[in-house]
Amino acid sequence: MDMKKATTTPSNRNAQALLEKHRSPVPFHEVRTRFLGNIATPAMSVAPLQVIKNLWGGELPAFDSIDEVNELLDALVQGLWNDLTRHQKRGQPFRLTRMPAEPTAANLGRHGLVRIQELDGFIEGLFNGEDAIDLPERAHEAVRHLAELRAMMAGICELVSRDPVADDRNQLDITFRHLRELTRIMETEIHEAVLSCTRARRQMLDGIFTEKPTVH
């Protein structure tokens, strides 16, 4: 399966094409998880435009016309960003990028790298550029689990780099089965972090709006 076919909604396809057109240094699969982390973060100062600028190091890329600017922003904000907000619901779990299933050493290395980038993107977005952030307990637990899973993916990448032409089909089959299970765990932990942060943010906002004014 071509990795680009992993997400099939028009908003995803359009966003991916425009990111490639404008040479985003951040790959599409990582942009997805970074946006999701930014959507979920308890931080109240998230600005989608700045998040998009950060994909290019803090400033938007050069454009030939204002129409190109609007096209990119529309695809990333009205399209991809808004589409990802649905994962704040229990019945709409997030899915990581689907990877080639053929058990080869090359696919194994690529699989591990993409998962690392996706996890890094989610944490980058969730922390909103901060070194530390106050997270609800379940989200904090999820972040810890995701860090452990990232270390496993890094270990896989290291193994492949040492033996890039490994051809033990039986061992590769076993490893790919483990990868599929680990991917499901990653998706569960990401979704639980999103749900936990969404609840916490909603409760915080409810508290702000229901707080009675002080009588002087």
One Martini backbone bead per residue (centre of mass of N, CA, C, O) as a GRO file, in nm:
protein
  216
    1MET     BB    1   0.095   0.036   0.023
    2ASP     BB    2   0.059   0.358  -0.014
    3MET     BB    3   0.111   0.601   0.210
    4LYS     BB    4  -0.072   0.825   0.064
    5LYS     BB    5  -0.342   0.631   0.118
    6ALA     BB    6  -0.409   0.655   0.426
    7THR     BB    7  -0.553   0.929   0.349
    8THR     BB    8  -0.881   1.018   0.181
    9THR     BB    9  -0.954   1.289   0.227
   10PRO     BB   10  -0.966   1.584   0.067
   11SER     BB   11  -0.817   1.752   0.284
   12ASN     BB   12  -0.566   1.571   0.295
   13ARG     BB   13  -0.481   1.572  -0.001
   14ASN     BB   14  -0.454   1.879  -0.032
   15ALA     BB   15  -0.253   1.932   0.196
   16GLN     BB   16  -0.028   1.747   0.096
   17ALA     BB   17   0.018   1.879  -0.180
   18LEU     BB   18   0.090   2.167  -0.065
   19LEU     BB   19   0.327   2.088   0.111
   20GLU     BB   20   0.494   1.983  -0.127
   21LYS     BB   21   0.491   2.234  -0.305
   22HIS     BB   22   0.616   2.414  -0.043
   23ARG     BB   23   0.833   2.250   0.109
   24SER     BB   24   0.791   2.103   0.367
   25PRO     BB   25   0.990   1.993   0.633
   26VAL     BB   26   0.723   1.864   0.722
   27PRO     BB   27   0.563   1.592   0.716
   28PHE     BB   28   0.241   1.503   0.690
   29HIS     BB   29   0.224   1.294   0.924
   30GLU     BB   30   0.333   1.513   1.130
   31VAL     BB   31   0.127   1.735   1.093
   32ARG     BB   32  -0.115   1.586   1.197
   33THR     BB   33  -0.009   1.541   1.493
   34ARG     BB   34   0.053   1.832   1.558
   35PHE     BB   35  -0.230   1.940   1.528
   36LEU     BB   36  -0.360   1.755   1.735
   37GLY     BB   37  -0.196   1.859   1.973
   38ASN     BB   38  -0.293   2.157   1.944
   39ILE     BB   39  -0.593   2.091   1.991
   40ALA     BB   40  -0.547   1.948   2.283
   41THR     BB   41  -0.416   2.151   2.435
   42PRO     BB   42  -0.434   2.340   2.734
   43ALA     BB   43  -0.348   2.566   2.590
   44MET     BB   44  -0.482   2.906   2.515
   45SER     BB   45  -0.252   3.013   2.272
   46VAL     BB   46  -0.346   2.891   2.008
   47ALA     BB   47  -0.226   2.953   1.666
   48PRO     BB   48  -0.263   2.835   1.359
   49LEU     BB   49  -0.075   3.025   1.200
   50GLN     BB   50   0.180   2.970   1.372
   51VAL     BB   51   0.186   2.669   1.330
   52ILE     BB   52   0.232   2.690   1.027
   53LYS     BB   53   0.491   2.858   1.030
   54ASN     BB   54   0.658   2.640   1.192
   55LEU     BB   55   0.699   2.446   0.949
   56TRP     BB   56   0.908   2.695   0.835
   57GLY     BB   57   1.046   2.830   1.106
   58GLY     BB   58   0.814   3.097   1.135
   59GLU     BB   59   0.762   3.122   0.819
   60LEU     BB   60   0.635   3.163   0.536
   61PRO     BB   61   0.653   3.094   0.232
   62ALA     BB   62   0.694   3.164  -0.082
   63PHE     BB   63   0.484   3.353  -0.306
   64ASP     BB   64   0.316   3.445  -0.611
   65SER     BB   65   0.037   3.478  -0.447
   66ILE     BB   66  -0.248   3.531  -0.261
   67ASP     BB   67  -0.388   3.273  -0.354
   68GLU     BB   68  -0.176   3.077  -0.238
   69VAL     BB   69  -0.211   3.150   0.052
   70ASN     BB   70  -0.515   3.084   0.075
   71GLU     BB   71  -0.494   2.791  -0.013
   72LEU     BB   72  -0.318   2.690   0.219
   73LEU     BB   73  -0.485   2.789   0.464
   74ASP     BB   74  -0.744   2.644   0.387
   75ALA     BB   75  -0.630   2.352   0.389
   76LEU     BB   76  -0.514   2.361   0.692
   77VAL     BB   77  -0.764   2.482   0.845
   78GLN     BB   78  -1.043   2.414   0.703
   79GLY     BB   79  -0.942   2.128   0.663
   80LEU     BB   80  -0.740   1.966   0.848
   81TRP     BB   81  -0.793   2.088   1.126
   82ASN     BB   82  -1.103   2.051   1.132
   83ASP     BB   83  -1.095   1.744   1.089
   84LEU     BB   84  -0.934   1.679   1.362
   85THR     BB   85  -1.152   1.769   1.579
   86ARG     BB   86  -1.319   1.495   1.587
   87HIS     BB   87  -1.106   1.349   1.795
   88GLN     BB   88  -1.261   1.466   2.062
   89LYS     BB   89  -1.418   1.204   2.027
   90ARG     BB   90  -1.474   0.887   2.122
   91GLY     BB   91  -1.596   0.790   1.823
   92GLN     BB   92  -1.307   0.943   1.694
   93PRO     BB   93  -1.045   0.798   1.629
   94PHE     BB   94  -0.717   0.802   1.573
   95ARG     BB   95  -0.503   0.755   1.279
   96LEU     BB   96  -0.239   0.638   1.160
   97THR     BB   97  -0.032   0.580   0.923
   98ARG     BB   98  -0.034   0.378   0.662
   99MET     BB   99   0.165   0.099   0.587
  100PRO     BB  100   0.355  -0.109   0.446
  101ALA     BB  101   0.317  -0.473   0.468
  102GLU     BB  102   0.575  -0.563   0.360
  103PRO     BB  103   0.828  -0.777   0.498
  104THR     BB  104   1.083  -0.556   0.513
  105ALA     BB  105   1.353  -0.378   0.600
  106ALA     BB  106   1.271  -0.111   0.469
  107ASN     BB  107   0.983  -0.098   0.591
  108LEU     BB  108   1.072  -0.110   0.883
  109GLY     BB  109   1.234   0.153   0.890
  110ARG     BB  110   1.005   0.337   0.790
  111HIS     BB  111   0.805   0.275   1.011
  112GLY     BB  112   0.973   0.374   1.250
  113LEU     BB  113   1.016   0.668   1.151
  114VAL     BB  114   0.720   0.757   1.126
  115ARG     BB  115   0.646   0.709   1.422
  116ILE     BB  116   0.842   0.908   1.541
  117GLN     BB  117   0.731   1.160   1.394
  118GLU     BB  118   0.444   1.139   1.503
  119LEU     BB  119   0.512   1.157   1.804
  120ASP     BB  120   0.666   1.422   1.793
  121GLY     BB  121   0.432   1.590   1.684
  122PHE     BB  122   0.234   1.553   1.917
  123ILE     BB  123   0.414   1.666   2.144
  124GLU     BB  124   0.467   1.939   2.020
  125GLY     BB  125   0.168   2.024   2.018
  126LEU     BB  126   0.088   1.971   2.316
  127PHE     BB  127   0.326   2.171   2.428
  128ASN     BB  128   0.345   2.434   2.254
  129GLY     BB  129   0.678   2.481   2.286
  130GLU     BB  130   0.713   2.358   2.559
  131ASP     BB  131   0.889   2.186   2.811
  132ALA     BB  132   0.631   2.228   2.995
  133ILE     BB  133   0.310   2.082   3.113
  134ASP     BB  134  -0.016   2.084   3.232
  135LEU     BB  135  -0.157   1.769   3.285
  136PRO     BB  136  -0.362   1.540   3.291
  137GLU     BB  137  -0.328   1.230   3.407
  138ARG     BB  138  -0.391   1.066   3.145
  139ALA     BB  139  -0.203   1.231   2.962
  140HIS     BB  140   0.055   1.181   3.117
  141GLU     BB  141   0.051   0.877   3.079
  142ALA     BB  142   0.054   0.879   2.770
  143VAL     BB  143   0.326   1.022   2.734
  144ARG     BB  144   0.490   0.801   2.867
  145HIS     BB  145   0.412   0.574   2.671
  146LEU     BB  146   0.509   0.717   2.410
  147ALA     BB  147   0.807   0.726   2.491
  148GLU     BB  148   0.844   0.420   2.496
  149LEU     BB  149   0.757   0.371   2.199
  150ARG     BB  150   0.974   0.545   2.071
  151ALA     BB  151   1.213   0.376   2.168
  152MET     BB  152   1.133   0.128   2.006
  153MET     BB  153   1.154   0.261   1.725
  154ALA     BB  154   1.453   0.335   1.751
  155GLY     BB  155   1.549   0.043   1.775
  156ILE     BB  156   1.456  -0.047   1.497
  157CYS     BB  157   1.624   0.153   1.331
  158GLU     BB  158   1.896   0.051   1.434
  159LEU     BB  159   1.877  -0.237   1.333
  160VAL     BB  160   1.848  -0.167   1.031
  161SER     BB  161   2.115  -0.004   1.004
  162ARG     BB  162   2.291  -0.268   1.065
  163ASP     BB  163   2.062  -0.449   0.874
  164PRO     BB  164   1.932  -0.357   0.567
  165VAL     BB  165   1.919  -0.687   0.443
  166ALA     BB  166   1.726  -0.839   0.591
  167ASP     BB  167   1.582  -1.195   0.522
  168ASP     BB  168   1.410  -1.295   0.767
  169ARG     BB  169   1.090  -1.366   0.730
  170ASN     BB  170   0.999  -1.462   1.007
  171GLN     BB  171   1.106  -1.219   1.173
  172LEU     BB  172   0.957  -1.001   1.013
  173ASP     BB  173   0.672  -1.098   1.069
  174ILE     BB  174   0.686  -1.065   1.375
  175THR     BB  175   0.759  -0.763   1.382
  176PHE     BB  176   0.505  -0.664   1.228
  177ARG     BB  177   0.303  -0.758   1.438
  178HIS     BB  178   0.412  -0.580   1.661
  179LEU     BB  179   0.370  -0.310   1.514
  180ARG     BB  180   0.064  -0.322   1.495
  181GLU     BB  181   0.020  -0.326   1.800
  182LEU     BB  182   0.174  -0.064   1.867
  183THR     BB  183  -0.003   0.119   1.696
  184ARG     BB  184  -0.263   0.075   1.859
  185ILE     BB  185  -0.148   0.190   2.119
  186MET     BB  186  -0.083   0.470   2.017
  187GLU     BB  187  -0.371   0.546   1.937
  188THR     BB  188  -0.490   0.518   2.217
  189GLU     BB  189  -0.307   0.724   2.366
  190ILE     BB  190  -0.372   0.966   2.195
  191HIS     BB  191  -0.678   0.966   2.243
  192GLU     BB  192  -0.667   0.988   2.552
  193ALA     BB  193  -0.521   1.258   2.557
  194VAL     BB  194  -0.732   1.419   2.404
  195LEU     BB  195  -0.974   1.364   2.590
  196SER     BB  196  -0.850   1.469   2.853
  197CYS     BB  197  -0.791   1.760   2.752
  198THR     BB  198  -1.077   1.831   2.666
  199ARG     BB  199  -1.206   1.807   2.944
  200ALA     BB  200  -1.023   2.009   3.093
  201ARG     BB  201  -1.086   2.255   2.915
  202ARG     BB  202  -1.391   2.258   2.958
  203GLN     BB  203  -1.382   2.292   3.266
  204MET     BB  204  -1.226   2.557   3.265
  205LEU     BB  205  -1.431   2.720   3.099
  206ASP     BB  206  -1.673   2.676   3.284
  207GLY     BB  207  -1.541   2.819   3.527
  208ILE     BB  208  -1.511   3.097   3.398
  209PHE     BB  209  -1.825   3.140   3.314
  210THR     BB  210  -1.940   3.069   3.626
  211GLU     BB  211  -1.800   3.279   3.767
  212LYS     BB  212  -1.842   3.493   4.011
  213PRO     BB  213  -1.844   3.804   4.084
  214THR     BB  214  -1.693   4.030   4.273
  215VAL     BB  215  -1.791   4.199   4.559
  216HIS     BB  216  -1.722   4.550   4.661
   0.00000   0.00000   0.00000
